[in-house]
Each structure stands twice: as C-alpha cells, then as structure tokens.
C-alpha cells in the first residue's frame, strides 16, 4: 500500500453497523480495508483520474451511432421488464 491519510467521516448508524459486522465476520481485516475496497470498486484501480478526452468522444460517438441505428432501449421499458422479472422471482420464492 502507498501513502495513507487519515479521514474522518460521518455515516448513518445502520451503515456503520454493517461495516463493523463485515469486519467482525472476517469479510474484511479492518474498517479501512472495507472502505478501500468499496472506493476501488467505485473508482476503479486507476482512481479518480478522468479518462482521456478522445475516449470520451469515442463513447459519445458510439452512443450516437447506436441511437441512429435504433439500437437503444427505452429506460422505462427496461425498468418495467426488470420489475416484472423480480416480482415473478419473489412470487416463486414465496410459494
């Protein structure tokens, strides 16, 4: 591990309880290790560095091409489909 810094944060009680339980259960060696893993998952191993502008332009161009080709799905349709799947899974589980 490289250089470290101390950080003091305020979290809701239920999140602190979950964090401490994760350490107690052995899922993480410390609260710091758990938070580090969460931040790495959030930002990726590269950290918070912004991607190169060329990469951003390529993503935008790809999205425009997908829209022009009709390859986009309405977000409400996706949500409705997922909601129906989860409701079916819950109904099956509760039988």
N, C-alpha and C positions, 0 to 999 in steps of 0.2 A: 504494500500500500504506500502511496506517496504521502506528501504533506497533508496533515489534517488540521482542521479548525474546529473549535467548539461552537455549537449553535444551540441556542435556547429557543424552544417553540412551545406554543400553547395549542393543545389539541382537545377535542371533546373527550369526555371521560370514557365513553364506550370504545373509542379508538385506542386510547392508552391501555385500557383493559385487554383489548385484543392483541395489542403489540406485546404486552407483558406475558400474556398467555402463550404467544408464539415462542417467546424466549424460554419460558418455563417448560414447554413441551419438548424443547430441543430442536425445534424447527430452525431457530437462529441462535448463534452463540451469544448475541447481545442485541440490545435495542438498536444500537448504532448500525450493526450489521444488517438488521432487518430493514431499516430506513434506507441504508445504502443500496440494498438490492432493489427496493421499490423505485428509488430515483434512477438507478441504472436501467430498469425496465421502462421507466417513463422517458428518459432522455436518450437511452442507448449508450453503448460503451464510448462513443465519441464525445459525450457530454452535451452541452447546450450550444455548441458551435452551429451556426447557421449553414445550411447546405450552399454550395456554390450557386450563383445566380443562373448559370447555364442549366443546372439540374432543375431548378425551379421552373425555368422557361420550358424545359422538356416536359415536365409534369403537366403544366398548363396546356401545352400544345397537344399532349396525349388526351387530356380531358376534352378539349375542343373537338379533336378528331373523333372521339367516342360519341360525343353529342351529335356531331354531324352525321355519323353513321347510324344513329338510332340505337346505340348500344347502352344507353343509360336506362336505369330503372327508377321510377319514382320512389322517393323515400317512404311515402305513406304506404305504397304497395308492399314494400319490403317489411315495414313495421307490421302491417296487418297480417302478412304471411307468417312472420316470426311469432306474433301473438297467438295466432291460431295453432301453430305447432306446439308452443309451450302449454297452451290450455289443454290440448289433446294429451300431452305428456302427463300433466297433472291429473287429468281425469283418469287416465290409465293407471297411474300410480295409486290413486285413491280408491280404486275398485276393490 
